Amino acid sequence: MTATIYHNPACGTSRKTLAILREAGVEPRVVEYLEDPPSREELRRLYARAGLTPRRGLRAKEPLVAELGLLEPGVGDEAILDAMVRHPILIERPLVETDGGVRLCRPQDEVHAIL
């Protein structure tokens, strides 16, 4: 099985998800998305495959979200994607893609659904 995890090593949930993958015998491609952010098109593809909107993939707890007004009702998906590309810290993590699908693994046990 092939797998990719969009990972932040400073995030406990991301580290736990990576450990679950490895315990399942999967050695994923690890993308430290703060250093190597996905493109707008890649984000759009991942969210579509996961059945998520960009708003659902937004890390709402991040103070920058409020500063940029991204939770306002009139803010659309395109503006959210633009903000994520400019500020990858706004991408909720960990996002995992396998042959079985894509999941936003919060909580980390969500990864089992695509293993």
Biopython code that builds the backbone (N, CA, C, O; Angstrom):
import numpy as np
from Bio.PDB.StructureBuilder import StructureBuilder

atoms = [
    (1, "MET", "N", (0.841, -1.179, 0.000)),
    (1, "MET", "CA", (0.000, 0.000, 0.000)),
    (1, "MET", "C", (0.888, 1.245, 0.000)),
    (1, "MET", "O", (1.887, 1.314, 0.716)),
    (2, "THR", "N", (0.509, 2.203, -0.801)),
    (2, "THR", "CA", (1.213, 3.480, -0.782)),
    (2, "THR", "C", (0.413, 4.460, 0.067)),
    (2, "THR", "O", (-0.814, 4.397, 0.135)),
    (3, "ALA", "N", (1.137, 5.360, 0.707)),
    (3, "ALA", "CA", (0.483, 6.347, 1.567)),
    (3, "ALA", "C", (1.325, 7.613, 1.613)),
    (3, "ALA", "O", (2.549, 7.578, 1.492)),
    (4, "THR", "N", (0.636, 8.723, 1.790)),
    (4, "THR", "CA", (1.277, 10.018, 1.996)),
    (4, "THR", "C", (0.614, 10.660, 3.199)),
    (4, "THR", "O", (-0.611, 10.664, 3.317)),
    (5, "ILE", "N", (1.427, 11.201, 4.085)),
    (5, "ILE", "CA", (0.900, 11.947, 5.215)),
    (5, "ILE", "C", (1.426, 13.375, 5.123)),
    (5, "ILE", "O", (2.630, 13.602, 5.004)),
    (6, "TYR", "N", (0.512, 14.320, 5.181)),
    (6, "TYR", "CA", (0.869, 15.739, 5.253)),
    (6, "TYR", "C", (1.001, 16.016, 6.743)),
    (6, "TYR", "O", (0.011, 16.095, 7.470)),
    (7, "HIS", "N", (2.225, 16.160, 7.172)),
    (7, "HIS", "CA", (2.628, 15.997, 8.562)),
    (7, "HIS", "C", (3.259, 17.255, 9.128)),
    (7, "HIS", "O", (3.988, 17.975, 8.447)),
    (8, "ASN", "N", (2.955, 17.496, 10.394)),
    (8, "ASN", "CA", (3.646, 18.530, 11.164)),
    (8, "ASN", "C", (4.254, 17.810, 12.360)),
    (8, "ASN", "O", (3.520, 17.377, 13.248)),
    (9, "PRO", "N", (5.580, 17.670, 12.404)),
    (9, "PRO", "CA", (6.205, 16.912, 13.486)),
    (9, "PRO", "C", (5.991, 17.536, 14.862)),
    (9, "PRO", "O", (6.210, 16.865, 15.870)),
    (10, "ALA", "N", (5.575, 18.781, 14.935)),
    (10, "ALA", "CA", (5.304, 19.421, 16.224)),
    (10, "ALA", "C", (3.911, 19.100, 16.753)),
    (10, "ALA", "O", (3.585, 19.459, 17.884)),
    (11, "CYS", "N", (3.088, 18.434, 15.955)),
    (11, "CYS", "CA", (1.693, 18.136, 16.311)),
    (11, "CYS", "C", (1.583, 16.703, 16.830)),
    (11, "CYS", "O", (1.965, 15.757, 16.142)),
    (12, "GLY", "N", (1.065, 16.551, 18.035)),
    (12, "GLY", "CA", (0.902, 15.233, 18.637)),
    (12, "GLY", "C", (-0.011, 14.323, 17.832)),
    (12, "GLY", "O", (0.293, 13.141, 17.671)),
    (13, "THR", "N", (-1.117, 14.839, 17.326)),
    (13, "THR", "CA", (-2.037, 14.020, 16.536)),
    (13, "THR", "C", (-1.360, 13.547, 15.254)),
    (13, "THR", "O", (-1.551, 12.409, 14.826)),
    (14, "SER", "N", (-0.581, 14.414, 14.653)),
    (14, "SER", "CA", (0.141, 14.046, 13.437)),
    (14, "SER", "C", (1.173, 12.953, 13.739)),
    (14, "SER", "O", (1.301, 11.992, 12.980)),
    (15, "ARG", "N", (1.897, 13.100, 14.830)),
    (15, "ARG", "CA", (2.881, 12.073, 15.210)),
    (15, "ARG", "C", (2.194, 10.741, 15.502)),
    (15, "ARG", "O", (2.696, 9.690, 15.104)),
    (16, "LYS", "N", (1.062, 10.770, 16.186)),
    (16, "LYS", "CA", (0.334, 9.535, 16.505)),
    (16, "LYS", "C", (-0.195, 8.867, 15.235)),
    (16, "LYS", "O", (-0.176, 7.642, 15.118)),
    (17, "THR", "N", (-0.663, 9.670, 14.294)),
    (17, "THR", "CA", (-1.162, 9.119, 13.030)),
    (17, "THR", "C", (-0.026, 8.453, 12.260)),
    (17, "THR", "O", (-0.202, 7.366, 11.709)),
    (18, "LEU", "N", (1.123, 9.091, 12.219)),
    (18, "LEU", "CA", (2.290, 8.510, 11.559)),
    (18, "LEU", "C", (2.670, 7.183, 12.221)),
    (18, "LEU", "O", (3.019, 6.223, 11.535)),
    (19, "ALA", "N", (2.602, 7.133, 13.537)),
    (19, "ALA", "CA", (2.914, 5.890, 14.256)),
    (19, "ALA", "C", (1.920, 4.785, 13.913)),
    (19, "ALA", "O", (2.317, 3.632, 13.749)),
    (20, "ILE", "N", (0.646, 5.115, 13.802)),
    (20, "ILE", "CA", (-0.370, 4.122, 13.435)),
    (20, "ILE", "C", (-0.072, 3.554, 12.044)),
    (20, "ILE", "O", (-0.151, 2.345, 11.829)),
    (21, "LEU", "N", (0.266, 4.428, 11.115)),
    (21, "LEU", "CA", (0.609, 3.964, 9.765)),
    (21, "LEU", "C", (1.777, 2.978, 9.819)),
    (21, "LEU", "O", (1.724, 1.906, 9.216)),
    (22, "ARG", "N", (2.813, 3.348, 10.536)),
    (22, "ARG", "CA", (3.996, 2.491, 10.612)),
    (22, "ARG", "C", (3.706, 1.182, 11.340)),
    (22, "ARG", "O", (4.224, 0.133, 10.956)),
    (23, "GLU", "N", (2.884, 1.232, 12.387)),
    (23, "GLU", "CA", (2.515, 0.010, 13.106)),
    (23, "GLU", "C", (1.714, -0.929, 12.212)),
    (23, "GLU", "O", (1.729, -2.146, 12.402)),
    (24, "ALA", "N", (1.012, -0.351, 11.233)),
    (24, "ALA", "CA", (0.230, -1.158, 10.286)),
    (24, "ALA", "C", (1.106, -1.686, 9.149)),
    (24, "ALA", "O", (0.609, -2.342, 8.233)),
    (25, "GLY", "N", (2.402, -1.401, 9.209)),
    (25, "GLY", "CA", (3.316, -1.889, 8.189)),
    (25, "GLY", "C", (3.410, -1.000, 6.961)),
    (25, "GLY", "O", (3.925, -1.418, 5.924)),
    (26, "VAL", "N", (2.917, 0.213, 7.074)),
    (26, "VAL", "CA", (2.950, 1.165, 5.960)),
    (26, "VAL", "C", (4.033, 2.198, 6.242)),
    (26, "VAL", "O", (4.018, 2.854, 7.283)),
    (27, "GLU", "N", (4.961, 2.337, 5.320)),
    (27, "GLU", "CA", (5.970, 3.398, 5.440)),
    (27, "GLU", "C", (5.565, 4.501, 4.463)),
    (27, "GLU", "O", (5.847, 4.420, 3.268)),
    (28, "PRO", "N", (4.904, 5.528, 4.986)),
    (28, "PRO", "CA", (4.363, 6.555, 4.098)),
    (28, "PRO", "C", (5.423, 7.538, 3.607)),
    (28, "PRO", "O", (6.499, 7.678, 4.188)),
    (29, "ARG", "N", (5.076, 8.199, 2.532)),
    (29, "ARG", "CA", (5.838, 9.375, 2.110)),
    (29, "ARG", "C", (5.411, 10.476, 3.065)),
    (29, "ARG", "O", (4.225, 10.792, 3.162)),
    (30, "VAL", "N", (6.358, 11.055, 3.762)),
    (30, "VAL", "CA", (6.065, 12.083, 4.759)),
    (30, "VAL", "C", (6.347, 13.447, 4.138)),
    (30, "VAL", "O", (7.473, 13.753, 3.748)),
    (31, "VAL", "N", (5.290, 14.258, 4.057)),
    (31, "VAL", "CA", (5.413, 15.615, 3.528)),
    (31, "VAL", "C", (5.251, 16.573, 4.704)),
    (31, "VAL", "O", (4.160, 16.718, 5.256)),
    (32, "GLU", "N", (6.334, 17.214, 5.074)),
    (32, "GLU", "CA", (6.244, 18.239, 6.118)),
    (32, "GLU", "C", (5.712, 19.492, 5.440)),
    (32, "GLU", "O", (6.462, 20.313, 4.912)),
    (33, "TYR", "N", (4.384, 19.610, 5.475)),
    (33, "TYR", "CA", (3.693, 20.591, 4.644)),
    (33, "TYR", "C", (4.012, 22.042, 4.993)),
    (33, "TYR", "O", (3.768, 22.930, 4.176)),
    (34, "LEU", "N", (4.549, 22.307, 6.181)),
    (34, "LEU", "CA", (4.943, 23.681, 6.491)),
    (34, "LEU", "C", (6.198, 24.062, 5.707)),
    (34, "LEU", "O", (6.400, 25.229, 5.372)),
    (35, "GLU", "N", (7.039, 23.065, 5.417)),
    (35, "GLU", "CA", (8.268, 23.281, 4.644)),
    (35, "GLU", "C", (8.043, 23.078, 3.146)),
    (35, "GLU", "O", (8.664, 23.746, 2.319)),
    (36, "ASP", "N", (7.154, 22.155, 2.809)),
    (36, "ASP", "CA", (6.882, 21.786, 1.420)),
    (36, "ASP", "C", (5.366, 21.741, 1.217)),
    (36, "ASP", "O", (4.783, 20.661, 1.117)),
    (37, "PRO", "N", (4.726, 22.921, 1.156)),
    (37, "PRO", "CA", (3.259, 22.943, 1.122)),
    (37, "PRO", "C", (2.685, 22.406, -0.191)),
    (37, "PRO", "O", (3.288, 22.555, -1.254)),
    (38, "PRO", "N", (1.517, 21.783, -0.097)),
    (38, "PRO", "CA", (0.849, 21.333, -1.320)),
    (38, "PRO", "C", (0.376, 22.541, -2.126)),
    (38, "PRO", "O", (0.124, 23.613, -1.576)),
    (39, "SER", "N", (0.264, 22.350, -3.415)),
    (39, "SER", "CA", (-0.251, 23.409, -4.282)),
    (39, "SER", "C", (-1.755, 23.558, -4.079)),
    (39, "SER", "O", (-2.407, 22.715, -3.463)),
    (40, "ARG", "N", (-2.271, 24.624, -4.601)),
    (40, "ARG", "CA", (-3.720, 24.872, -4.561)),
    (40, "ARG", "C", (-4.465, 23.701, -5.217)),
    (40, "ARG", "O", (-5.467, 23.219, -4.689)),
    (41, "GLU", "N", (-3.965, 23.255, -6.363)),
    (41, "GLU", "CA", (-4.610, 22.162, -7.095)),
    (41, "GLU", "C", (-4.543, 20.860, -6.301)),
    (41, "GLU", "O", (-5.498, 20.083, -6.288)),
    (42, "GLU", "N", (-3.408, 20.626, -5.638)),
    (42, "GLU", "CA", (-3.267, 19.417, -4.821)),
    (42, "GLU", "C", (-4.228, 19.457, -3.634)),
    (42, "GLU", "O", (-4.866, 18.453, -3.318)),
    (43, "LEU", "N", (-4.332, 20.600, -2.984)),
    (43, "LEU", "CA", (-5.297, 20.735, -1.879)),
    (43, "LEU", "C", (-6.714, 20.478, -2.374)),
    (43, "LEU", "O", (-7.473, 19.736, -1.750)),
    (44, "ARG", "N", (-7.064, 21.088, -3.488)),
    (44, "ARG", "CA", (-8.412, 20.900, -4.038)),
    (44, "ARG", "C", (-8.662, 19.416, -4.317)),
    (44, "ARG", "O", (-9.735, 18.899, -4.003)),
    (45, "ARG", "N", (-7.677, 18.728, -4.906)),
    (45, "ARG", "CA", (-7.820, 17.299, -5.217)),
    (45, "ARG", "C", (-7.967, 16.459, -3.944)),
    (45, "ARG", "O", (-8.829, 15.583, -3.872)),
    (46, "LEU", "N", (-7.127, 16.728, -2.947)),
    (46, "LEU", "CA", (-7.189, 15.982, -1.690)),
    (46, "LEU", "C", (-8.530, 16.172, -1.000)),
    (46, "LEU", "O", (-9.139, 15.204, -0.545)),
    (47, "TYR", "N", (-8.993, 17.412, -0.920)),
    (47, "TYR", "CA", (-10.273, 17.673, -0.254)),
    (47, "TYR", "C", (-11.430, 17.030, -1.017)),
    (47, "TYR", "O", (-12.351, 16.488, -0.406)),
    (48, "ALA", "N", (-11.387, 17.086, -2.335)),
    (48, "ALA", "CA", (-12.449, 16.453, -3.120)),
    (48, "ALA", "C", (-12.458, 14.943, -2.877)),
    (48, "ALA", "O", (-13.519, 14.343, -2.708)),
    (49, "ARG", "N", (-11.290, 14.342, -2.861)),
    (49, "ARG", "CA", (-11.202, 12.895, -2.646)),
    (49, "ARG", "C", (-11.654, 12.519, -1.232)),
    (49, "ARG", "O", (-12.189, 11.432, -1.015)),
    (50, "ALA", "N", (-11.436, 13.420, -0.278)),
    (50, "ALA", "CA", (-11.848, 13.173, 1.109)),
    (50, "ALA", "C", (-13.321, 13.514, 1.352)),
    (50, "ALA", "O", (-13.880, 13.175, 2.395)),
    (51, "GLY", "N", (-13.940, 14.185, 0.380)),
    (51, "GLY", "CA", (-15.325, 14.622, 0.574)),
    (51, "GLY", "C", (-15.429, 15.808, 1.528)),
    (51, "GLY", "O", (-16.429, 15.977, 2.225)),
    (52, "LEU", "N", (-14.377, 16.624, 1.543)),
    (52, "LEU", "CA", (-14.329, 17.784, 2.433)),
    (52, "LEU", "C", (-14.345, 19.077, 1.630)),
    (52, "LEU", "O", (-13.902, 19.121, 0.483)),
    (53, "THR", "N", (-14.858, 20.111, 2.248)),
    (53, "THR", "CA", (-14.728, 21.444, 1.674)),
    (53, "THR", "C", (-13.431, 22.048, 2.214)),
    (53, "THR", "O", (-12.948, 21.626, 3.265)),
    (54, "PRO", "N", (-12.868, 23.020, 1.518)),
    (54, "PRO", "CA", (-11.701, 23.703, 2.071)),
    (54, "PRO", "C", (-11.988, 24.296, 3.459)),
    (54, "PRO", "O", (-11.102, 24.315, 4.314)),
    (55, "ARG", "N", (-13.193, 24.770, 3.686)),
    (55, "ARG", "CA", (-13.535, 25.313, 5.006)),
    (55, "ARG", "C", (-13.376, 24.250, 6.086)),
    (55, "ARG", "O", (-12.911, 24.547, 7.186)),
    (56, "ARG", "N", (-13.762, 23.007, 5.777)),
    (56, "ARG", "CA", (-13.621, 21.908, 6.741)),
    (56, "ARG", "C", (-12.144, 21.536, 6.934)),
    (56, "ARG", "O", (-11.761, 21.022, 7.985)),
    (57, "GLY", "N", (-11.324, 21.798, 5.918)),
    (57, "GLY", "CA", (-9.904, 21.513, 6.015)),
    (57, "GLY", "C", (-9.092, 22.651, 6.616)),
    (57, "GLY", "O", (-7.866, 22.572, 6.685)),
    (58, "LEU", "N", (-9.760, 23.694, 7.044)),
    (58, "LEU", "CA", (-9.108, 24.866, 7.622)),
    (58, "LEU", "C", (-8.830, 24.638, 9.104)),
    (58, "LEU", "O", (-9.699, 24.158, 9.832)),
    (59, "ARG", "N", (-7.659, 24.971, 9.541)),
    (59, "ARG", "CA", (-7.295, 24.846, 10.955)),
    (59, "ARG", "C", (-7.858, 26.055, 11.700)),
    (59, "ARG", "O", (-7.165, 27.049, 11.916)),
    (60, "ALA", "N", (-9.122, 25.948, 12.084)),
    (60, "ALA", "CA", (-9.869, 27.066, 12.644)),
    (60, "ALA", "C", (-9.272, 27.617, 13.940)),
    (60, "ALA", "O", (-9.481, 28.787, 14.263)),
    (61, "LYS", "N", (-8.534, 26.794, 14.686)),
    (61, "LYS", "CA", (-7.940, 27.232, 15.954)),
    (61, "LYS", "C", (-6.757, 28.171, 15.758)),
    (61, "LYS", "O", (-6.337, 28.854, 16.693)),
    (62, "GLU", "N", (-6.228, 28.204, 14.556)),
    (62, "GLU", "CA", (-5.053, 29.026, 14.281)),
    (62, "GLU", "C", (-5.448, 30.506, 14.342)),
    (62, "GLU", "O", (-6.370, 30.910, 13.634)),
    (63, "PRO", "N", (-4.782, 31.326, 15.163)),
    (63, "PRO", "CA", (-5.146, 32.742, 15.297)),
    (63, "PRO", "C", (-5.210, 33.497, 13.964)),
    (63, "PRO", "O", (-6.003, 34.427, 13.819)),
    (64, "LEU", "N", (-4.392, 33.107, 13.006)),
    (64, "LEU", "CA", (-4.376, 33.774, 11.708)),
    (64, "LEU", "C", (-5.718, 33.652, 10.985)),
    (64, "LEU", "O", (-6.069, 34.525, 10.191)),
    (65, "VAL", "N", (-6.466, 32.588, 11.248)),
    (65, "VAL", "CA", (-7.782, 32.409, 10.636)),
    (65, "VAL", "C", (-8.686, 33.582, 10.993)),
    (65, "VAL", "O", (-9.347, 34.153, 10.125)),
    (66, "ALA", "N", (-8.713, 33.936, 12.267)),
    (66, "ALA", "CA", (-9.536, 35.068, 12.707)),
    (66, "ALA", "C", (-8.992, 36.384, 12.154)),
    (66, "ALA", "O", (-9.756, 37.241, 11.709)),
    (67, "GLU", "N", (-7.672, 36.537, 12.186)),
    (67, "GLU", "CA", (-7.060, 37.762, 11.666)),
    (67, "GLU", "C", (-7.434, 37.999, 10.208)),
    (67, "GLU", "O", (-7.675, 39.136, 9.802)),
    (68, "LEU", "N", (-7.481, 36.937, 9.427)),
    (68, "LEU", "CA", (-7.804, 37.047, 8.008)),
    (68, "LEU", "C", (-9.309, 37.028, 7.744)),
    (68, "LEU", "O", (-9.739, 37.206, 6.605)),
    (69, "GLY", "N", (-10.107, 36.815, 8.787)),
    (69, "GLY", "CA", (-11.564, 36.804, 8.635)),
    (69, "GLY", "C", (-12.084, 35.614, 7.859)),
    (69, "GLY", "O", (-13.132, 35.706, 7.220)),
    (70, "LEU", "N", (-11.375, 34.501, 7.901)),
    (70, "LEU", "CA", (-11.738, 33.350, 7.084)),
    (70, "LEU", "C", (-12.975, 32.598, 7.552)),
    (70, "LEU", "O", (-13.512, 31.776, 6.809)),
    (71, "LEU", "N", (-13.432, 32.861, 8.758)),
    (71, "LEU", "CA", (-14.633, 32.178, 9.249)),
    (71, "LEU", "C", (-15.910, 32.972, 8.992)),
    (71, "LEU", "O", (-17.008, 32.538, 9.342)),
    (72, "GLU", "N", (-15.751, 34.131, 8.381)),
    (72, "GLU", "CA", (-16.929, 34.948, 8.057)),
    (72, "GLU", "C", (-17.795, 34.209, 7.040)),
    (72, "GLU", "O", (-17.273, 33.508, 6.173)),
    (73, "PRO", "N", (-19.129, 34.362, 7.144)),
    (73, "PRO", "CA", (-20.034, 33.601, 6.272)),
    (73, "PRO", "C", (-19.818, 33.802, 4.770)),
    (73, "PRO", "O", (-20.054, 32.873, 3.997)),
    (74, "GLY", "N", (-19.387, 34.964, 4.344)),
    (74, "GLY", "CA", (-19.246, 35.221, 2.913)),
    (74, "GLY", "C", (-17.937, 34.756, 2.301)),
    (74, "GLY", "O", (-17.735, 34.903, 1.096)),
    (75, "VAL", "N", (-17.052, 34.202, 3.103)),
    (75, "VAL", "CA", (-15.748, 33.768, 2.594)),
    (75, "VAL", "C", (-15.910, 32.414, 1.910)),
    (75, "VAL", "O", (-16.345, 31.440, 2.524)),
    (76, "GLY", "N", (-15.554, 32.373, 0.636)),
    (76, "GLY", "CA", (-15.738, 31.155, -0.145)),
    (76, "GLY", "C", (-14.519, 30.245, -0.154)),
    (76, "GLY", "O", (-13.454, 30.583, 0.363)),
    (77, "ASP", "N", (-14.710, 29.086, -0.757)),
    (77, "ASP", "CA", (-13.660, 28.080, -0.828)),
    (77, "ASP", "C", (-12.401, 28.588, -1.518)),
    (77, "ASP", "O", (-11.291, 28.257, -1.102)),
    (78, "GLU", "N", (-12.561, 29.381, -2.557)),
    (78, "GLU", "CA", (-11.390, 29.866, -3.301)),
    (78, "GLU", "C", (-10.524, 30.767, -2.429)),
    (78, "GLU", "O", (-9.297, 30.679, -2.470)),
    (79, "ALA", "N", (-11.154, 31.631, -1.645)),
    (79, "ALA", "CA", (-10.400, 32.515, -0.744)),
    (79, "ALA", "C", (-9.698, 31.706, 0.342)),
    (79, "ALA", "O", (-8.579, 32.029, 0.740)),
    (80, "ILE", "N", (-10.354, 30.662, 0.816)),
    (80, "ILE", "CA", (-9.740, 29.813, 1.838)),
    (80, "ILE", "C", (-8.542, 29.070, 1.252)),
    (80, "ILE", "O", (-7.491, 28.993, 1.888)),
    (81, "LEU", "N", (-8.690, 28.529, 0.056)),
    (81, "LEU", "CA", (-7.561, 27.855, -0.594)),
    (81, "LEU", "C", (-6.400, 28.823, -0.818)),
    (81, "LEU", "O", (-5.243, 28.469, -0.592)),
    (82, "ASP", "N", (-6.703, 30.033, -1.258)),
    (82, "ASP", "CA", (-5.656, 31.043, -1.452)),
    (82, "ASP", "C", (-4.897, 31.289, -0.155)),
    (82, "ASP", "O", (-3.668, 31.364, -0.151)),
    (83, "ALA", "N", (-5.635, 31.415, 0.946)),
    (83, "ALA", "CA", (-5.010, 31.657, 2.256)),
    (83, "ALA", "C", (-4.146, 30.463, 2.675)),
    (83, "ALA", "O", (-3.058, 30.649, 3.220)),
    (84, "MET", "N", (-4.617, 29.260, 2.428)),
    (84, "MET", "CA", (-3.852, 28.061, 2.786)),
    (84, "MET", "C", (-2.548, 27.974, 2.003)),
    (84, "MET", "O", (-1.520, 27.571, 2.546)),
    (85, "VAL", "N", (-2.589, 28.348, 0.743)),
    (85, "VAL", "CA", (-1.379, 28.314, -0.080)),
    (85, "VAL", "C", (-0.375, 29.362, 0.419)),
    (85, "VAL", "O", (0.826, 29.100, 0.475)),
    (86, "ARG", "N", (-0.870, 30.529, 0.774)),
    (86, "ARG", "CA", (0.011, 31.592, 1.281)),
    (86, "ARG", "C", (0.518, 31.290, 2.679)),
    (86, "ARG", "O", (1.647, 31.638, 3.025)),
    (87, "HIS", "N", (-0.331, 30.630, 3.498)),
    (87, "HIS", "CA", (-0.025, 30.363, 4.908)),
    (87, "HIS", "C", (-0.338, 28.894, 5.216)),
    (87, "HIS", "O", (-1.417, 28.604, 5.734)),
    (88, "PRO", "N", (0.557, 27.974, 4.919)),
    (88, "PRO", "CA", (0.253, 26.547, 5.104)),
    (88, "PRO", "C", (-0.092, 26.152, 6.540)),
    (88, "PRO", "O", (-0.662, 25.084, 6.763)),
    (89, "ILE", "N", (0.242, 26.992, 7.509)),
    (89, "ILE", "CA", (-0.139, 26.708, 8.900)),
    (89, "ILE", "C", (-1.667, 26.605, 9.031)),
    (89, "ILE", "O", (-2.172, 26.054, 10.009)),
    (90, "LEU", "N", (-2.389, 27.132, 8.053)),
    (90, "LEU", "CA", (-3.853, 27.110, 8.085)),
    (90, "LEU", "C", (-4.443, 25.768, 7.652)),
    (90, "LEU", "O", (-5.649, 25.555, 7.783)),
    (91, "ILE", "N", (-3.617, 24.871, 7.144)),
    (91, "ILE", "CA", (-4.094, 23.551, 6.713)),
    (91, "ILE", "C", (-4.207, 22.649, 7.937)),
    (91, "ILE", "O", (-3.227, 22.417, 8.645)),
    (92, "GLU", "N", (-5.415, 22.145, 8.175)),
    (92, "GLU", "CA", (-5.615, 21.219, 9.297)),
    (92, "GLU", "C", (-4.851, 19.941, 9.018)),
    (92, "GLU", "O", (-4.766, 19.489, 7.876)),
    (93, "ARG", "N", (-4.308, 19.374, 10.051)),
    (93, "ARG", "CA", (-3.463, 18.195, 9.925)),
    (93, "ARG", "C", (-3.885, 17.119, 10.910)),
    (93, "ARG", "O", (-4.624, 17.377, 11.860)),
    (94, "PRO", "N", (-3.412, 15.935, 10.672)),
    (94, "PRO", "CA", (-2.725, 15.406, 9.514)),
    (94, "PRO", "C", (-3.714, 14.968, 8.444)),
    (94, "PRO", "O", (-4.790, 14.455, 8.750)),
    (95, "LEU", "N", (-3.354, 15.169, 7.236)),
    (95, "LEU", "CA", (-4.122, 14.726, 6.082)),
    (95, "LEU", "C", (-3.371, 13.526, 5.516)),
    (95, "LEU", "O", (-2.177, 13.614, 5.232)),
    (96, "VAL", "N", (-4.077, 12.400, 5.351)),
    (96, "VAL", "CA", (-3.437, 11.159, 4.887)),
    (96, "VAL", "C", (-4.147, 10.666, 3.641)),
    (96, "VAL", "O", (-5.376, 10.628, 3.578)),
    (97, "GLU", "N", (-3.349, 10.288, 2.650)),
    (97, "GLU", "CA", (-3.878, 9.700, 1.424)),
    (97, "GLU", "C", (-3.290, 8.308, 1.252)),
    (97, "GLU", "O", (-2.076, 8.124, 1.341)),
    (98, "THR", "N", (-4.149, 7.334, 1.007)),
    (98, "THR", "CA", (-3.726, 5.967, 0.691)),
    (98, "THR", "C", (-4.516, 5.510, -0.530)),
    (98, "THR", "O", (-5.329, 6.258, -1.074)),
    (99, "ASP", "N", (-4.267, 4.281, -0.948)),
    (99, "ASP", "CA", (-5.051, 3.703, -2.032)),
    (99, "ASP", "C", (-6.531, 3.640, -1.656)),
    (99, "ASP", "O", (-7.404, 3.623, -2.524)),
    (100, "GLY", "N", (-6.800, 3.605, -0.348)),
    (100, "GLY", "CA", (-8.173, 3.504, 0.142)),
    (100, "GLY", "C", (-8.906, 4.818, 0.287)),
    (100, "GLY", "O", (-10.089, 4.817, 0.629)),
    (101, "GLY", "N", (-8.247, 5.943, 0.040)),
    (101, "GLY", "CA", (-8.919, 7.235, 0.141)),
    (101, "GLY", "C", (-8.062, 8.277, 0.828)),
    (101, "GLY", "O", (-6.861, 8.099, 1.027)),
    (102, "VAL", "N", (-8.714, 9.368, 1.182)),
    (102, "VAL", "CA", (-8.076, 10.477, 1.893)),
    (102, "VAL", "C", (-8.895, 10.761, 3.136)),
    (102, "VAL", "O", (-10.125, 10.779, 3.093)),
    (103, "ARG", "N", (-8.201, 10.982, 4.249)),
    (103, "ARG", "CA", (-8.872, 11.330, 5.495)),
    (103, "ARG", "C", (-8.109, 12.440, 6.199)),
    (103, "ARG", "O", (-6.879, 12.476, 6.199)),
    (104, "LEU", "N", (-8.868, 13.335, 6.794)),
    (104, "LEU", "CA", (-8.319, 14.274, 7.760)),
    (104, "LEU", "C", (-8.358, 13.499, 9.069)),
    (104, "LEU", "O", (-9.436, 13.208, 9.588)),
    (105, "CYS", "N", (-7.212, 13.171, 9.592)),
    (105, "CYS", "CA", (-7.118, 12.216, 10.709)),
    (105, "CYS", "C", (-7.145, 12.918, 12.054)),
    (105, "CYS", "O", (-6.166, 12.904, 12.801)),
    (106, "ARG", "N", (-8.266, 13.523, 12.345)),
    (106, "ARG", "CA", (-8.549, 14.122, 13.639)),
    (106, "ARG", "C", (-9.873, 13.540, 14.098)),
    (106, "ARG", "O", (-10.919, 13.950, 13.596)),
    (107, "PRO", "N", (-9.870, 12.627, 15.007)),
    (107, "PRO", "CA", (-8.737, 12.075, 15.748)),
    (107, "PRO", "C", (-7.915, 11.127, 14.875)),
    (107, "PRO", "O", (-8.324, 10.748, 13.777)),
    (108, "GLN", "N", (-6.759, 10.763, 15.389)),
    (108, "GLN", "CA", (-5.815, 9.950, 14.624)),
    (108, "GLN", "C", (-6.369, 8.605, 14.207)),
    (108, "GLN", "O", (-5.914, 8.041, 13.212)),
    (109, "ASP", "N", (-7.331, 8.076, 14.930)),
    (109, "ASP", "CA", (-7.902, 6.762, 14.589)),
    (109, "ASP", "C", (-8.652, 6.779, 13.259)),
    (109, "ASP", "O", (-8.959, 5.714, 12.722)),
    (110, "GLU", "N", (-8.956, 7.957, 12.714)),
    (110, "GLU", "CA", (-9.599, 8.057, 11.410)),
    (110, "GLU", "C", (-8.778, 7.389, 10.320)),
    (110, "GLU", "O", (-9.325, 6.966, 9.302)),
    (111, "VAL", "N", (-7.478, 7.290, 10.524)),
    (111, "VAL", "CA", (-6.610, 6.699, 9.507)),
    (111, "VAL", "C", (-6.954, 5.233, 9.264)),
    (111, "VAL", "O", (-6.701, 4.728, 8.170)),
    (112, "HIS", "N", (-7.517, 4.539, 10.238)),
    (112, "HIS", "CA", (-7.852, 3.121, 10.072)),
    (112, "HIS", "C", (-8.853, 2.905, 8.932)),
    (112, "HIS", "O", (-8.858, 1.844, 8.308)),
    (113, "ALA", "N", (-9.687, 3.892, 8.660)),
    (113, "ALA", "CA", (-10.709, 3.761, 7.627)),
    (113, "ALA", "C", (-10.115, 3.644, 6.227)),
    (113, "ALA", "O", (-10.786, 3.170, 5.310)),
    (114, "ILE", "N", (-8.863, 4.071, 6.053)),
    (114, "ILE", "CA", (-8.270, 4.030, 4.712)),
    (114, "ILE", "C", (-7.067, 3.083, 4.626)),
    (114, "ILE", "O", (-6.333, 3.087, 3.637)),
    (115, "LEU", "N", (-6.876, 2.281, 5.663)),
    (115, "LEU", "CA", (-5.781, 1.298, 5.644)),
    (115, "LEU", "C", (-6.254, -0.023, 5.061)),
    (115, "LEU", "O", (-5.474, -0.970, 4.963)),
]
sb = StructureBuilder()
sb.init_structure("model")
sb.init_model(0)
sb.init_chain("A")
sb.init_seg("    ")
for serial, (resi, resn, name, xyz) in enumerate(atoms, 1):
    if name == "N":
        sb.init_residue(resn, " ", resi, " ")
    sb.init_atom(name, np.array(xyz, "f"), 0.0, 1.0, " ", f" {name:<3s}", serial, name[0])
structure = sb.get_structure()
